[in-house]
Amino acid sequence: MQMDIGDNAILEGTLLSLLLVVDNKGCAKWSVLIGMARLDGGKLCLDFGSNKPLFEIFPEWYGHIKKVPAHVKSILRGAEYYLPLIVGDMPENDKGFYTDIDLKWSSRSA
């Protein structure tokens, strides 16, 4: 399912997973974060709750938001939609934000 800026309203209040993938010397590692999709000042964001900062989903990513297929719903922690993102190394000078939203690579990630 391709999303565009006009579709943001249908995401409001739904569970959305970030599927974060990193290529670590040919071995893919992944992590799943789940949050509630919220519109904040016209921006699409993920709300992770517990007084954590909102995570903005940039407009250039909207086209990558997909409906979760039934056979992977448990992997994506019950989310209705997911956004796969390929990520690089965590920036040394900006780890505070990522720590605040509990982003860490699990030893169980594969």
N, C-alpha and C positions, 0 to 999 in steps of 0.2 A: 504494500500500500504506500503510495507516494503521498507525502504530506506537503502542504504549502501554507503560507502564512494565514490564509483564510480558514484553515482547518484547526487552528490552535484551540478554538472554543470547544471542539469535541474532545480534546485531551484534558481539559480542566477537570480536576478531581479524579483522574484515573491513575492507576499505578503504572509507572514507567520505569523500566530497568535500563541502566547504562551497562552495556557489555563492553568492557575495556579489555583490549587485546594488545599485548606487546610481544614483539619478536625478539627473543633473547638468544642471540647467536644460533638461529635456526630452530629454537625450541619455543613454541608459542606458549605464553602464560596468559591467563585471563582472570578477570575479577568481575563480579556482578554487584552493582549498587542499585538499590531500589528506592524510589521516592514518589511522592504525590505530585503530579503535574499541576502547576499553578500559573496563572497569568498575573504578572506583577508589573504594573505600569505599561502594559502592552507587550511585555517580554515574556516568553515562555521560560519557565524555571522549574527545577525540581526542588521540592521541599522534603528534606530528610528528617524533619522534626527535631525534637529535643534541643531547641534553640541553636541549631546548626545553621550556617549561612545558606541562603538559596544558591543553587547552582544554575547559572544561566545556560540555556540551550540556544546557541547562536543560529540565526536565520539560515546560514549556509549548511547547517546540519539537518534542517527540517525534512529535506527530501530523503534522508536516510532513516527516518523513524518508520518502524514497521509494526504491523500487528503480530503478536506472539502466536506462533503455531501451537496447537494443542499439545503436540508431542514434546515440546521443550518448555512448557509452562512451569513445571516444577524447577527446572534449571534456572529460569529467569524469575524465580521466587514469586510466582503468582501474578506477575505483571500482565497488563492487557497490551501494552506496547513496549518496544525496546529500541534503543539507539546504539548500534555497534560503532565503537570508536577505536581506531588504532592509535596508540599513545607511545610516546618516547619516554626518555628518562624524566623523572620528576625534577623540576627545577630546584636547584639548591637554595635559591633566595626566596622561594615562595612555598615552602613546604607547610607553612602554618595553615593555609586554607585547606589543603588536601588532608591534613591531619584533622582539622575541624569537622570534615565530612566523613571521617573514618576511612579514607582511602588508604589501603595497604595491600600488598600482594601477599596472599595466603600461601603457605607452603603446600596447601591442598590444591591450589590452582594448577591447571595443566593445559 
